[in-house]
Structure formats: C-alpha cells, structure tokens
Amino acid sequence: MAQLSYNLFVFQVEQAIQVYHDEEYRSKGWHFPSYNFTISVFWSPFLAKAAIFENYNGVSTSPIELHLDKLDTTWTDHFRDTDYMIFSSGKWFVKTAFYYENGTILGCHNCPKENQTELGFDLAYRKVLQKVFNFIVSSNHTGMIIYRTSTPDHFENGEWYNGGNCLRTEPGKEGEFKMNELNRILRLVELEEFEKAAAKASKRGISLKLLDVMQLSLLRPDGHPGLYRYFHPEAMDNTTKIFYDCLHWCLPGPIDSWNDLLMQMVVNG
C-alpha cells in the first residue's frame, strides 16, 4: 500500500526538462511543458561583476576582485524575460576583496597586508545594491521583483574555520539567538536601500517587494546542513579536515517556510 501511494504521488508530478546549465552547473534552468513554465537559478553571489578564486570549501587562492560599477550579466541578460525575479546576496560581501570602479582599484576589505585603503564591506554592499535597484527601477519591468533579505548563521563553539558547529535538532526559542554585528550591518544596508528603491519603484508602477526572512530564520538553528555539506561525511578518513556548514540551509527545512511566504506574496500580487 505504501508503494502504491508513493507511485500515485510521483506520477502526478511532471518531469521537468533541463533547458540550460553553465559550465560549472551553478546556473541552471528547467521547463515544465504542460504549464509552459520555466524556473531558473542564476548564480551571481555579488550581483555585480566579480572574479572569484576559491574552492568548494571556501578557501581562496587570491582576494576577490569586485567591480562595484558593473552588474553581473549572468542575471541582467535574463532579467527582462522573467515574470518573477527573486534576488538575494549578503554574506559574500564580508569576504576579502579588492574593489574596483572604472577599472581602477578603489581599496579593499580585510586586506591588512596590502597597500590599499580599507573601505569596509558595508560600503561595497551599499554601492552594489544601489546599482541593482537603480537597474530595476529604470527597467520598466512588468512582472514582480522580490528582494530576499540575508539570513543568519548559527555557528556555536567557534566559527566555520576553527571548529564551530551547529548540532541543534530543534528550533530555537524566541530571543534565544540574536543577530551578530555582521548580520546587523548587512540588514541595515538592505533595509535602507530597499526602502529608497521601493519608493521610486512605486512611482513608476514597478512591483518591487521585500521577502524578509531574517527573524524567522533566527529561530531555526536546526536547519543547516552541518556535516552533511559533504557526501557521507561518516565515511571520510581521519586525515580529512571537515567543516560544519551552519550558514546555508537544508531543503526541505526552513526554506519551506520561505516558500510559503513567497507564494502568499505571489498570490496577493
């Protein structure tokens, strides 16, 4: 009976056809023919043009080169063809990076050994968001555009690089977790820039909305991959250094709640 129920469920789900992927399979697209519906993921962690030199574990061989005045064509080339577009960024901006404008280096973030001016990640995040929102407001886009806020991490007993972990198996209680300073700064920049952009968008008849998932995500320390960012971590030998992932989110998990909010926004228009 369980097998029959499973089959009845599975065969009611349409098989999506993959219609696109980039060389690294980071950006992808799938089409559902009977609904004439296409869903795509565009991997653009900064939303701006950037050269990134790091491996799967986030270990860099060179600082990121981020162009604050150039948006990433990975998403801009597809923007006007979408009915719904959801953006997010945030945590990538705290990484060590050199900042460029007009092809000239302005300064950097977290580069004490370099002979460059420390500008701070908040300046870079603000400049890029201003560029993104200006692009959106001037686009005359007729669909719905949603900016999803950044989300918290839940590292305990250290950070990702020095033994920090996330071993919780249940949601947290109200007030148990607070935003750290990094998250507070990211959120401040996001909300300030979104508020200004939303006012401009409203005057132009552009549907720009905010999907704010910060507070509800603070309550889900149990929702991260932890050790399971690796395939079968229990099978790895003792010489392999393993890092807990307490930043990204499991699917299914808290993202289901985000999707519920998102669908309500879509339904309400």
C-alpha positions as CSV (number, residue, x, y, z in Angstrom):
1,M,0.0,0.0,0.0
2,A,2.8,2.4,0.8
3,Q,4.4,1.6,-2.6
4,L,1.1,2.2,-4.4
5,S,0.6,5.6,-2.6
6,Y,4.2,6.6,-3.4
7,N,3.7,5.8,-7.1
8,L,0.4,7.6,-7.2
9,F,2.2,10.7,-5.8
10,V,5.2,10.5,-8.0
11,F,3.3,10.0,-11.3
12,Q,1.3,13.2,-10.6
13,V,4.5,15.3,-10.7
14,E,5.5,16.5,-14.1
15,Q,9.1,15.7,-15.2
16,A,10.9,19.0,-15.7
17,I,13.2,19.3,-18.7
18,Q,16.6,20.9,-18.1
19,V,17.0,23.5,-20.8
20,Y,20.1,25.3,-19.6
21,H,23.2,25.0,-17.4
22,D,26.5,26.8,-17.3
23,E,29.9,25.0,-17.5
24,E,30.0,24.5,-13.7
25,Y,26.3,23.7,-13.3
26,R,25.8,26.6,-11.0
27,S,23.3,28.4,-13.1
28,K,20.5,26.1,-14.4
29,G,17.1,26.2,-16.0
30,W,14.2,23.8,-16.2
31,H,11.0,23.8,-18.2
32,F,7.6,22.3,-17.4
33,P,5.9,21.9,-20.9
34,S,2.3,21.3,-19.9
35,Y,2.4,24.6,-17.8
36,N,4.6,26.5,-20.2
37,F,6.6,27.4,-17.1
38,T,10.4,27.8,-16.7
39,I,12.3,28.2,-13.5
40,S,15.9,29.2,-13.5
41,V,18.7,29.7,-11.0
42,F,21.4,32.3,-11.8
43,W,24.5,32.0,-9.7
44,S,25.6,35.6,-9.0
45,P,26.8,35.8,-5.4
46,F,27.6,39.6,-5.6
47,L,25.0,40.5,-8.2
48,A,27.9,42.6,-9.6
49,K,30.8,41.5,-11.9
50,A,33.4,39.6,-9.8
51,A,36.4,37.4,-10.2
52,I,36.3,34.7,-7.6
53,F,39.3,32.4,-6.7
54,E,38.1,29.8,-4.2
55,N,37.4,26.1,-4.0
56,Y,34.3,24.2,-2.7
57,N,35.4,24.7,0.9
58,G,35.6,28.5,0.5
59,V,39.4,28.5,0.6
60,S,40.7,31.3,-1.6
61,T,44.0,31.5,-3.5
62,S,43.6,35.2,-4.1
63,P,41.3,38.0,-3.0
64,I,38.0,38.5,-4.9
65,E,38.1,41.3,-7.5
66,L,34.7,43.0,-7.3
67,H,33.6,45.7,-9.7
68,L,31.2,48.0,-7.9
69,D,30.0,49.8,-11.0
70,K,29.3,46.7,-13.2
71,L,26.3,44.4,-12.7
72,D,26.7,40.7,-13.4
73,T,25.4,39.9,-16.9
74,T,24.7,36.4,-15.6
75,W,21.3,37.8,-14.4
76,T,20.9,41.1,-16.2
77,D,20.8,39.4,-19.6
78,H,17.7,37.4,-18.5
79,F,16.0,40.0,-16.3
80,R,13.6,41.4,-18.8
81,D,12.4,38.0,-19.9
82,T,11.1,37.0,-16.4
83,D,7.7,37.3,-14.9
84,Y,9.0,36.9,-11.4
85,M,12.6,37.6,-10.2
86,I,13.9,36.9,-6.7
87,F,17.2,38.4,-5.7
88,S,19.4,37.8,-2.7
89,S,23.0,38.4,-1.6
90,G,24.8,39.5,1.6
91,K,27.3,37.2,3.2
92,W,29.7,37.1,0.2
93,F,30.4,40.7,0.8
94,V,32.3,40.0,4.0
95,K,35.0,38.0,2.2
96,T,38.4,39.5,1.5
97,A,38.1,41.5,-1.7
98,F,39.6,44.3,-3.8
99,Y,37.1,46.9,-5.0
100,Y,37.1,48.4,-8.5
101,E,35.3,51.3,-10.2
102,N,36.0,52.3,-13.9
103,G,38.7,49.6,-14.0
104,T,40.6,51.2,-11.2
105,I,41.1,49.8,-7.7
106,L,39.5,51.9,-5.0
107,G,40.5,49.9,-2.0
108,C,39.7,46.7,-0.3
109,H,38.1,44.8,2.6
110,N,40.0,42.7,5.1
111,C,43.4,43.1,3.4
112,P,45.8,44.3,6.1
113,K,48.9,43.1,4.2
114,E,48.1,45.0,1.1
115,N,48.9,48.7,0.5
116,Q,45.3,49.6,0.0
117,T,42.6,51.6,1.7
118,E,40.2,49.6,3.9
119,L,36.8,50.6,2.7
120,G,34.6,48.1,4.5
121,F,32.2,45.5,3.2
122,D,29.2,47.7,4.0
123,L,30.3,50.4,1.5
124,A,30.6,47.7,-1.2
125,Y,27.3,46.2,-0.4
126,R,25.5,49.5,-0.4
127,K,27.1,50.6,-3.7
128,V,26.1,47.3,-5.4
129,L,22.5,47.3,-4.0
130,Q,22.1,50.9,-5.2
131,K,23.3,49.8,-8.7
132,V,21.0,46.8,-8.7
133,F,17.9,48.8,-7.5
134,N,18.6,51.6,-10.0
135,F,18.7,49.0,-12.8
136,I,15.4,47.5,-11.6
137,V,13.6,50.9,-11.2
138,S,14.7,52.1,-14.7
139,S,13.8,48.8,-16.4
140,N,10.1,49.2,-16.8
141,H,9.8,45.6,-15.8
142,T,6.1,44.5,-15.8
143,G,6.5,41.4,-13.6
144,M,7.1,41.0,-9.8
145,I,10.5,41.7,-8.4
146,I,11.4,40.4,-4.9
147,Y,14.5,41.1,-2.8
148,R,15.1,38.4,-0.2
149,T,17.0,39.6,2.9
150,S,20.2,38.0,4.0
151,T,19.9,35.2,6.6
152,P,21.7,34.4,9.9
153,D,24.3,31.7,10.6
154,H,24.2,29.6,13.7
155,F,27.8,28.7,14.4
156,E,28.4,27.7,18.1
157,N,31.7,26.9,19.9
158,G,33.7,28.8,17.2
159,E,33.5,29.9,13.6
160,W,33.5,27.7,10.5
161,Y,37.3,27.7,10.2
162,N,38.1,26.9,13.9
163,G,35.8,24.2,15.0
164,G,32.4,26.0,15.1
165,N,29.4,23.7,14.7
166,C,25.6,23.5,14.7
167,L,24.3,20.4,16.4
168,R,20.8,21.6,17.4
169,T,18.0,19.3,16.4
170,E,15.1,21.5,17.3
171,P,14.0,25.1,16.6
172,G,15.2,27.8,19.0
173,K,13.1,29.8,21.3
174,E,12.1,33.5,20.8
175,G,15.0,35.6,21.9
176,E,17.5,32.8,22.3
177,F,19.5,33.9,19.2
178,K,20.4,37.5,18.4
179,M,21.8,38.9,15.2
180,N,25.5,39.3,15.4
181,E,27.2,42.6,14.3
182,L,27.9,41.4,10.8
183,N,24.3,40.4,10.2
184,R,23.1,43.7,11.8
185,I,25.2,45.7,9.3
186,L,24.1,43.7,6.3
187,R,20.4,44.1,7.3
188,L,20.7,47.8,7.9
189,V,22.1,48.3,4.4
190,E,19.5,46.1,2.8
191,L,16.5,47.8,4.5
192,E,17.8,51.3,3.9
193,E,18.5,50.8,0.3
194,F,15.3,48.8,-0.3
195,E,13.1,51.5,1.3
196,K,14.6,54.1,-1.1
197,A,14.2,51.9,-4.1
198,A,10.7,50.8,-3.3
199,A,9.5,54.5,-3.1
200,K,11.0,55.1,-6.6
201,A,9.6,51.9,-8.0
202,S,6.1,52.7,-6.7
203,K,6.1,56.0,-8.6
204,R,7.0,54.2,-11.8
205,G,4.4,51.4,-11.3
206,I,7.1,48.7,-10.8
207,S,6.2,45.8,-8.4
208,L,9.2,45.6,-6.0
209,K,8.7,43.7,-2.8
210,L,10.7,42.6,0.2
211,L,10.8,39.0,1.4
212,D,12.1,39.4,5.0
213,V,13.2,36.0,6.4
214,M,15.8,37.2,8.9
215,Q,13.8,37.0,12.1
216,L,12.1,33.7,11.4
217,S,15.4,32.1,10.3
218,L,17.0,33.1,13.6
219,L,14.7,30.6,15.2
220,R,16.0,27.7,13.1
221,P,19.5,26.7,14.3
222,D,18.5,23.1,13.4
223,G,18.0,24.0,9.7
224,H,21.6,23.9,8.4
225,P,23.5,21.1,6.6
226,G,26.2,20.9,9.3
227,L,28.5,18.0,8.5
228,Y,26.2,16.9,5.6
229,R,27.5,19.5,3.2
230,Y,29.8,16.5,2.4
231,F,28.5,13.3,0.8
232,H,28.7,10.6,3.6
233,P,30.9,12.5,6.0
234,E,31.0,9.5,8.3
235,A,32.9,7.6,5.6
236,M,35.7,10.1,5.4
237,D,39.1,9.1,6.9
238,N,40.6,10.9,9.9
239,T,43.0,12.9,7.9
240,T,40.3,14.8,6.1
241,K,39.5,18.2,7.6
242,I,35.8,18.6,7.8
243,F,34.0,21.9,8.3
244,Y,30.4,22.3,9.6
245,D,28.1,24.3,7.3
246,C,26.0,26.4,9.7
247,L,25.4,29.2,7.1
248,H,23.5,27.5,4.2
249,W,20.1,25.9,4.6
250,C,18.6,22.4,4.2
251,L,15.9,21.6,1.7
252,P,13.4,20.6,2.9
253,G,13.6,22.7,6.0
254,P,13.3,26.4,6.9
255,I,13.2,27.2,3.1
256,D,9.8,25.6,3.1
257,S,8.6,28.5,5.3
258,W,10.2,31.0,3.0
259,N,8.4,29.4,0.1
260,D,5.1,29.7,1.9
261,L,5.7,33.4,2.4
262,L,6.8,33.8,-1.2
263,M,3.7,32.0,-2.6
264,Q,1.5,34.2,-0.5
265,M,3.2,37.3,-1.9
266,V,2.7,36.0,-5.5
267,V,-1.0,35.2,-4.9
268,N,-1.6,38.6,-3.3
269,G,0.2,40.3,-6.2
